[in-house]
Amino acid sequence: MRVLIQDSSVSDALRRSDDLLPAEPGSGRGRSHGTSSKEAFDRWFRYPAGFASDYVSTLLENLSPGPGSLIVDPFAGSGVTGTAARNAGHSFFGIETHPLIAELANLKLQVAPGSPKSFAKAASSLAKAAEQAAPSTAGTLREEADLTQRCFEPDVLARLVSLRNLIRAGHADAWGLYAKWALLGTLRDVASVRVGWPYQRPGTQRQPRFTDPLARFVQRATWMAEDLQQEAASGADTYASVTHGDSRDPAAWKGADGAQGCVASPPYLNNFDYADATRLELYFWGDVTSWADMCSTVRSGMVTATTQQTSVGAAREATLKLARFTNTGTAVEELTTQLQAERSKRNRGKEYDRVIPDYFAAMVEILENLAKSMATDAPVVWLVGDSAPYGVYVDTPGLIGQISEHVGFSVEKDIVLRRRGQRWATNQTRHDVELSERLILLRRQ
Ligand SMILES: C[S@@+](CC[C@H](N)C(=O)[O-])C[C@H]1O[C@@H](n2cnc3c(N)ncnc32)[C@H](O)[C@@H]1O
C-alpha cells in the first residue's frame, strides 16, 4: 500500500509551487546529489548535501531582500548561499559546525591573498616537486590511515601524499589552504574504489575517473584560480564569512544581527552523517585519526539527525525542553511512542525514538536564535525533507513550521519541490511511505 503524504498544520494551499518560489526540477539541494561540479566555486569540492547554486540565486532574486542586505545561513555547509549572496551584491553570515567544510566555505568567501594567476603557477610548481619527491614517499605509505591506503593504487597514493606533505610543510606559501582544497577535491577523482557519496566503500574496486593525480590537481587549481579571478574582476565590495560553530549556541550568531534574509537547509532527519560522508578527506589530511576523534572533533557540534548520534540522556532532556510547545511537544511525544513500539518489535532495532526529540529540540534553539537575528518582515527560506523511519511518517517541514510560529515567524508558504526516496522503491524491506523535499517560507513578525 502506498501511503500519501499526511497533512500537517499547514494547509494544502500552501503546498503549491508558484512564481515567487519556483520548484526546482531536480533537487533544491543539488541536482544529482551535491553541489554542482561545473559552477564557479561549487566545483572546488562536491559537497553531497550542497545546494544547487543557480536555485539559491533564483530564490534570493525572488525574495528581493533589498540591495546590499545581510543574508544568513545557520547550516552554511560548503557556502553555496554565501557565494550566491555575494554574487547578488549582498553580505553574508553563515554558521557551520563541520570544521573542514566550514574552512572550505570561508575559503570561497574570503579575499584571495594575491593574484589568482600566482596560485595557478604555484600549483604547477608544487605538482612538479611532488612528482620528484614521490619515490621517497613510497616507503612511508604504510603510515597512512587504513582507509587512505585502501582507496588508491600505491603509485597514485605516493604522489598524493608527497603533494600533501609539501603543502603541509608550507611550500604553497599564502596559497596553502587553496592548494589543500585543490588536493582534497582530487582525492575522489583518482580513487580506485567506490567513493561515491555519501559512503566510501574501500572494498569495492572501480576504474579511477582520472589516472594522473598531479595533472588533476593542477586542473582543479586552475579552475579555482579562474573563479577567484572572475570574483576579483567583479569588484564586489561586500562582507561574507562563515563561523565555525554550533548554531544552537547563541554565541555563534555574533555577526548576524539585523539579517534581512535567510536561505538554508538543515540536516534531514535520518538522512546521512556529514562526518562519515567526509571520512576520506578527514583521514587523508590527518584531521582525525580514529572514530573517537571523528566524534569529538567533527560530530560533537552537529544536530542529532541519525541514530549513531543519540543518547538516552540527550533524548530525555530534549523531551523536557519541547514540553513548553504544546502542539509540537505532543506531536513529538506521539512519534516517539510509535517509534519505541516499532523498535521493540525488532531485534536490536535502531533508536529513532531518541533522534526525534533531540532533533526538534535543536530546531527550537536554532529558530529562536534565528528569530533574534532577523529584522522584522525579513524572509526565511528553509529547504527540508520529511522522513519515515520504520514507516512512521515524520512531517519534519510541518513541525519546523509549527515551531517557527511559536518563536516569532509566520509560515507563508510550504511547497513540495520534489518527491524523494524512489531509489529504494524496489526494496521490499523498506517502508512504502512517499517522501518529499519541501520549501518553507517564513517571515519574521
Ligand atoms: C543540508 S547541509 C547544508 C549544505 C549547504 N546548504 C550547502 O550548500 O553546502 C546541512 C549542514 O548543516 C551542518 N550542521 C549540522 N548541525 C549543525 C549545527 N548545530 N550548527 C551548524 N551547522 C550544522 C552540517 O554539517 C551540514 O553541513
PDBQT file of the ligand as one rigid body, heavy atoms in Angstrom, charges set to zero:
ROOT
HETATM    1  C1  LIG A 501      21.962  20.101   4.325  1.00  0.00    +0.000 C 
HETATM    2  S1  LIG A 501      23.555  20.605   4.775  1.00  0.00    +0.000 S 
HETATM    3  C2  LIG A 501      23.578  22.247   4.156  1.00  0.00    +0.000 C 
HETATM    4  C3  LIG A 501      24.512  22.409   2.983  1.00  0.00    +0.000 C 
HETATM    5  C4  LIG A 501      24.584  23.793   2.423  1.00  0.00    +0.000 C 
HETATM    6  N1  LIG A 501      23.305  24.310   2.093  1.00  0.00    +0.000 N 
HETATM    7  C5  LIG A 501      25.480  23.807   1.175  1.00  0.00    +0.000 C 
HETATM    8  O1  LIG A 501      25.051  24.293   0.148  1.00  0.00    +0.000 OA
HETATM    9  O2  LIG A 501      26.597  23.289   1.232  1.00  0.00    +0.000 OA
HETATM   10  C6  LIG A 501      23.427  20.840   6.489  1.00  0.00    +0.000 C 
HETATM   11  C7  LIG A 501      24.700  21.328   7.139  1.00  0.00    +0.000 C 
HETATM   12  O3  LIG A 501      24.411  21.640   8.498  1.00  0.00    +0.000 OA
HETATM   13  C8  LIG A 501      25.588  21.364   9.244  1.00  0.00    +0.000 C 
HETATM   14  N2  LIG A 501      25.215  21.324  10.669  1.00  0.00    +0.000 N 
HETATM   15  C9  LIG A 501      24.696  20.277  11.367  1.00  0.00    +0.000 A 
HETATM   16  N3  LIG A 501      24.483  20.642  12.629  1.00  0.00    +0.000 NA
HETATM   17  C10 LIG A 501      24.877  21.932  12.744  1.00  0.00    +0.000 A 
HETATM   18  C11 LIG A 501      24.909  22.866  13.818  1.00  0.00    +0.000 A 
HETATM   19  N4  LIG A 501      24.491  22.534  15.036  1.00  0.00    +0.000 N 
HETATM   20  N5  LIG A 501      25.394  24.110  13.591  1.00  0.00    +0.000 NA
HETATM   21  C12 LIG A 501      25.834  24.461  12.363  1.00  0.00    +0.000 A 
HETATM   22  N6  LIG A 501      25.849  23.617  11.312  1.00  0.00    +0.000 NA
HETATM   23  C13 LIG A 501      25.348  22.377  11.494  1.00  0.00    +0.000 A 
HETATM   24  C14 LIG A 501      26.104  20.075   8.644  1.00  0.00    +0.000 C 
HETATM   25  O4  LIG A 501      27.469  19.862   8.936  1.00  0.00    +0.000 OA
HETATM   26  C15 LIG A 501      25.830  20.311   7.157  1.00  0.00    +0.000 C 
HETATM   27  O5  LIG A 501      26.950  20.844   6.516  1.00  0.00    +0.000 OA
ENDROOT
TORSDOF 0
